[in-house]
Amino acid sequence: MKNIYKTHGTCSSCIEIDVEDGILKEVAYWGGCNGNLQGISRLVTGMKVEEVIAKLEGIQCGTRSTSCPDQLCRALHDMGY
């Protein structure tokens, strides 16, 4: 089942996430830096949720307190991970 998470504090507006058995099956960002976000999406697809959170949580974008990778982690926490 796909979940849509409204991002906060980033150029992207939403993240569409599909997790099955603790594995990221699909990640798609809406808006933001297209090339970078496609890269992140492809890199994390197939990874365990816990590994994604361990690698990406807390990343900041410039002077912002969050980033698109960090927002993915927040979305996964909202989903119960």
Secondary structure, 3 states (H helix, E strand, C coil): CEEEEECCCCCEEEEEEEEECCEEEEEEEEECCHHHHHHHHHHHCCCEHHHHHHHHCCCCCCCCCCCHHHHHHHHHHHCCC
